Amino acid sequence: MQKVTLTSADGVQLAARVYEPAADVQGNVVIGGAMGVRQDYYAPFAQWLATQGWRVTTFDYRGSGESMPQQGLRHYKADLFDWTRDYEAAIDHASAQGGKVYLLGHSLGAQLPGFLANQHKVSGLLSVAAGSGYWRENAPQLKRIVPYFWFVLVPLAVKLCGYFPGRKLRKVGDLPAGVVMQWRKWCLNPRYSVGAEGESARQAYARAKFPVMALSITDDELMTLRGTHSLVDLYENAPRHVERIAPGELQVRRIGHFGPFRSEHVDKMWPRMAKWLHSMAGPAHA
């Protein structure tokens, strides 16, 4: 693993890591992380995926993980469009190494590619535990607390702190104010990001032509199958496929929203994700 520094289009520096395979490189995989999740979380999976012949790039969005500004998050300016620019920087870096680039998007990491300016550099998106985020399509246990979260906790915390102190509140993680407030706007709209941002957003998603393969997990405590379909359908001109997976299929007790990347699933879940990446890369790698 090599630590590298990426520079986003607006000059912001980002912490990233590149995991090189020991043998011939089959292609590049850029892992787009979930909201509030550091790249550290994906390190065991990234290391394993590199042993399968993939060059893997992970990164921290600005204002998170190792891309945290020295002054902290109070009044730090960043929103989800800025995070999309960060994603683009990781894709540009991977593409410059040679070979095709595939995205493995976990939750938010499968939502932002619709806004990418460099979609032409992407050869496929594997969406893992991702959905539209619209609150009425959240899992039942989450839907019960969402009104309090979006209408009370988030606005109040941001007003008092100048950012969302999710670690102290044990909710999501620390987030820049612009990120969490824009995310709030998306989650309160039935059409999620496209509905909240308007026609230009719909057109951005419509420009995506890379195949989208989405993994929906039956015991996901955050995302539902309905929400997954809603997200995937935003990529209206892309080849799309949704696959449902249950813990029983893998002979495990639980997977959940964050489970796919835990080391306990190295023998069952990880080979499945590698297989889906190979299938997007074509018959020669299947």
C-alpha positions as CSV (number, residue, x, y, z in Angstrom):
1,M,0.0,0.0,0.0
2,Q,1.3,3.5,-0.9
3,K,-0.1,6.7,0.5
4,V,-0.6,9.4,-2.1
5,T,-1.9,13.0,-2.1
6,L,-4.5,13.9,-4.7
7,T,-5.4,17.4,-5.7
8,S,-9.0,18.1,-6.5
9,A,-10.0,20.4,-9.4
10,D,-10.3,23.4,-7.0
11,G,-6.9,22.8,-5.4
12,V,-7.9,20.9,-2.3
13,Q,-5.5,18.2,-1.3
14,L,-6.8,14.8,-0.4
15,A,-5.4,11.8,1.4
16,A,-5.6,8.6,-0.7
17,R,-4.0,5.1,-0.8
18,V,-3.2,2.8,-3.7
19,Y,-3.0,-0.9,-3.3
20,E,-0.9,-2.5,-6.0
21,P,-1.4,-6.2,-7.1
22,A,1.7,-8.4,-7.0
23,A,0.9,-9.9,-10.4
24,D,-0.5,-8.5,-13.7
25,V,-3.0,-5.7,-13.2
26,Q,-6.5,-6.5,-14.4
27,G,-7.8,-3.0,-14.0
28,N,-8.4,-0.2,-11.5
29,V,-11.0,-0.1,-8.7
30,V,-11.8,3.2,-7.0
31,I,-13.7,2.7,-3.7
32,G,-16.1,5.5,-3.0
33,G,-16.9,5.4,0.7
34,A,-20.2,5.8,2.5
35,M,-21.2,9.0,4.4
36,G,-19.1,9.5,7.4
37,V,-16.9,6.4,6.8
38,R,-13.1,6.8,6.6
39,Q,-11.0,5.0,4.0
40,D,-9.5,3.0,6.9
41,Y,-12.7,1.0,7.0
42,Y,-12.1,-0.4,3.5
43,A,-8.4,-1.2,4.0
44,P,-8.7,-4.9,4.6
45,F,-11.0,-5.4,1.6
46,A,-8.8,-3.2,-0.6
47,Q,-5.7,-5.3,0.4
48,W,-7.6,-8.5,-0.4
49,L,-8.9,-7.2,-3.7
50,A,-5.4,-6.3,-4.7
51,T,-4.4,-10.0,-4.3
52,Q,-7.1,-10.7,-6.9
53,G,-5.2,-8.6,-9.5
54,W,-6.9,-5.2,-9.1
55,R,-5.1,-1.9,-8.4
56,V,-7.3,-0.4,-5.7
57,T,-7.6,3.3,-4.8
58,T,-9.3,4.6,-1.7
59,F,-9.6,8.2,-0.5
60,D,-11.0,10.4,2.2
61,Y,-13.4,13.1,1.1
62,R,-12.4,16.6,2.1
63,G,-13.3,17.3,5.7
64,S,-13.1,13.7,6.7
65,G,-10.5,11.1,7.8
66,E,-7.0,12.0,6.7
67,S,-8.4,14.8,4.5
68,M,-9.5,16.7,7.6
69,P,-8.4,20.4,7.5
70,Q,-6.1,21.6,10.3
71,Q,-8.6,24.2,11.5
72,G,-11.3,21.5,12.0
73,L,-14.8,21.4,10.6
74,R,-16.3,24.4,12.3
75,H,-17.5,26.7,9.4
76,Y,-15.5,24.6,7.0
77,K,-16.9,25.1,3.4
78,A,-17.7,21.8,1.6
79,D,-20.8,20.2,0.1
80,L,-21.6,17.0,-1.8
81,F,-20.6,18.6,-5.1
82,D,-17.2,19.2,-3.6
83,W,-17.1,15.6,-2.6
84,T,-17.9,14.6,-6.2
85,R,-14.9,16.7,-7.3
86,D,-12.8,14.6,-4.8
87,Y,-14.2,11.4,-6.3
88,E,-13.1,12.7,-9.8
89,A,-9.6,13.3,-8.5
90,A,-9.3,9.7,-7.4
91,I,-10.7,8.5,-10.8
92,D,-8.2,10.7,-12.7
93,H,-5.3,9.4,-10.6
94,A,-6.4,5.7,-11.2
95,S,-6.9,6.3,-14.9
96,A,-3.5,7.8,-15.3
97,Q,-1.9,4.6,-14.1
98,G,-3.3,2.8,-17.1
99,G,-6.2,0.3,-17.6
100,K,-9.9,0.6,-17.2
101,V,-11.4,2.2,-14.1
102,Y,-14.3,0.6,-12.2
103,L,-16.1,2.2,-9.2
104,L,-17.1,0.3,-6.1
105,G,-19.5,2.6,-4.4
106,H,-20.7,1.9,-0.9
107,S,-23.9,3.8,-0.1
108,L,-23.1,7.5,-0.9
109,G,-20.2,6.2,-3.0
110,A,-22.8,4.8,-5.5
111,Q,-24.9,8.0,-5.5
112,L,-22.3,10.6,-6.4
113,P,-21.1,9.1,-9.7
114,G,-24.2,10.5,-11.4
115,F,-22.6,14.0,-11.0
116,L,-19.1,13.1,-12.2
117,A,-17.6,15.3,-14.9
118,N,-15.3,12.5,-15.9
119,Q,-17.9,9.7,-16.4
120,H,-16.1,8.9,-19.7
121,K,-13.2,7.5,-17.6
122,V,-15.5,5.0,-15.8
123,S,-16.1,1.5,-17.2
124,G,-18.6,0.3,-14.6
125,L,-20.1,0.9,-11.1
126,L,-20.6,-1.8,-8.5
127,S,-23.1,-0.3,-6.1
128,V,-23.1,-1.9,-2.6
129,A,-25.8,-1.3,0.0
130,A,-26.8,1.9,-1.7
131,G,-30.3,3.5,-2.2
132,S,-31.8,6.8,-3.0
133,G,-31.8,8.0,0.6
134,Y,-35.3,9.4,0.4
135,W,-36.6,9.1,3.9
136,R,-39.9,7.3,3.1
137,E,-37.9,4.6,1.4
138,N,-35.6,4.0,4.3
139,A,-35.7,0.8,6.3
140,P,-38.6,0.7,8.8
141,Q,-36.4,1.0,11.9
142,L,-34.6,4.1,10.4
143,K,-37.8,5.7,9.1
144,R,-39.1,6.0,12.7
145,I,-36.3,8.3,13.8
146,V,-35.6,10.2,10.6
147,P,-38.1,13.1,11.2
148,Y,-36.4,13.9,14.5
149,F,-33.0,13.6,12.8
150,W,-33.7,15.9,9.9
151,F,-36.0,18.4,11.4
152,V,-34.5,18.8,14.9
153,L,-31.1,17.2,15.5
154,V,-29.3,18.2,12.3
155,P,-30.4,21.8,12.0
156,L,-29.9,22.5,15.7
157,A,-26.5,20.8,15.9
158,V,-25.2,22.7,12.8
159,K,-26.5,26.0,14.1
160,L,-24.8,25.5,17.4
161,C,-21.5,23.9,16.2
162,G,-21.0,25.2,12.7
163,Y,-20.8,21.5,11.5
164,F,-22.5,18.3,12.4
165,P,-20.8,16.6,15.4
166,G,-21.9,13.1,14.5
167,R,-19.2,11.4,16.5
168,K,-20.3,12.9,19.8
169,L,-23.9,12.3,18.9
170,R,-23.2,8.7,17.7
171,K,-24.9,9.5,14.4
172,V,-23.2,9.1,11.0
173,G,-19.9,10.9,11.9
174,D,-18.6,14.4,11.9
175,L,-19.6,16.2,8.7
176,P,-19.1,19.7,7.2
177,A,-22.3,21.8,7.5
178,G,-22.7,22.1,3.7
179,V,-22.5,18.3,3.3
180,V,-25.1,17.4,5.9
181,M,-27.5,20.2,4.9
182,Q,-27.4,19.3,1.2
183,W,-27.8,15.6,2.1
184,R,-30.8,16.7,4.2
185,K,-32.3,18.4,1.2
186,W,-31.8,15.2,-0.9
187,C,-33.2,12.9,1.7
188,L,-36.4,14.9,2.0
189,N,-37.1,14.9,-1.7
190,P,-38.9,11.9,-3.3
191,R,-36.6,12.0,-6.3
192,Y,-33.5,12.3,-4.0
193,S,-30.6,14.2,-5.6
194,V,-32.3,14.6,-8.9
195,G,-35.4,16.1,-7.4
196,A,-33.5,18.3,-5.0
197,E,-31.1,19.7,-7.6
198,G,-33.4,19.9,-10.6
199,E,-33.1,19.3,-14.3
200,S,-29.4,19.7,-14.6
201,A,-29.0,16.9,-12.1
202,R,-31.3,14.6,-14.1
203,Q,-29.3,15.3,-17.2
204,A,-26.0,14.6,-15.4
205,Y,-27.2,11.1,-14.3
206,A,-28.6,10.6,-17.8
207,R,-25.2,11.1,-19.3
208,A,-23.8,8.1,-17.5
209,K,-23.5,5.1,-19.9
210,F,-21.3,2.8,-17.8
211,P,-23.0,-0.4,-16.5
212,V,-24.4,-0.2,-13.0
213,M,-24.6,-3.4,-10.9
214,A,-26.3,-3.0,-7.6
215,L,-26.2,-5.3,-4.6
216,S,-29.2,-5.0,-2.2
217,I,-28.9,-6.7,1.1
218,T,-32.0,-8.1,2.8
219,D,-31.0,-7.2,6.3
220,D,-29.7,-3.8,5.5
221,E,-30.8,-1.6,8.4
222,L,-30.7,1.6,6.3
223,M,-31.5,0.9,2.7
224,T,-34.4,-1.0,1.2
225,L,-34.8,-2.8,-2.1
226,R,-37.2,-0.1,-3.2
227,G,-34.6,2.6,-2.4
228,T,-32.0,0.7,-4.4
229,H,-34.2,0.6,-7.4
230,S,-34.9,4.3,-7.1
231,L,-31.2,5.1,-7.1
232,V,-30.3,2.8,-9.9
233,D,-33.1,4.1,-12.1
234,L,-31.6,7.6,-11.9
235,Y,-28.9,6.2,-14.2
236,E,-31.6,6.1,-16.9
237,N,-29.4,5.5,-19.9
238,A,-27.0,3.0,-18.3
239,P,-27.3,-0.8,-18.4
240,R,-28.7,-1.6,-14.9
241,H,-29.0,-4.7,-12.8
242,V,-30.0,-5.2,-9.2
243,E,-29.2,-8.4,-7.3
244,R,-30.6,-9.2,-3.9
245,I,-28.6,-11.2,-1.4
246,A,-29.5,-12.6,2.0
247,P,-27.2,-13.7,4.9
248,G,-28.6,-17.3,4.6
249,E,-27.2,-17.5,1.1
250,L,-23.7,-17.0,2.5
251,Q,-24.4,-19.1,5.6
252,V,-23.8,-16.2,7.9
253,R,-26.0,-14.7,10.6
254,R,-25.9,-11.1,9.5
255,I,-24.5,-8.8,6.7
256,G,-26.2,-5.4,7.2
257,H,-25.3,-2.1,5.7
258,F,-21.7,-2.1,6.7
259,G,-21.0,-5.8,6.8
260,P,-19.9,-6.4,3.2
261,F,-16.5,-4.9,3.9
262,R,-15.8,-6.6,7.3
263,S,-13.1,-9.2,7.3
264,E,-15.4,-11.9,8.7
265,H,-16.9,-12.1,5.2
266,V,-13.6,-12.6,3.4
267,D,-14.5,-16.2,2.3
268,K,-18.1,-15.6,1.1
269,M,-19.0,-12.0,0.4
270,W,-15.7,-10.7,-0.9
271,P,-15.3,-13.3,-3.7
272,R,-18.9,-12.4,-4.8
273,M,-18.0,-8.7,-5.1
274,A,-14.8,-9.6,-7.0
275,K,-16.9,-11.8,-9.3
276,W,-19.2,-8.9,-10.1
277,L,-16.3,-6.7,-10.9
278,H,-14.8,-9.3,-13.2
279,S,-18.2,-9.7,-14.9
280,M,-18.2,-5.9,-15.7
281,A,-14.6,-6.3,-17.0
282,G,-15.8,-8.8,-19.6
283,P,-15.5,-12.5,-20.4
284,A,-11.7,-12.5,-20.5
285,H,-11.7,-11.8,-16.7
286,A,-14.8,-13.7,-15.6
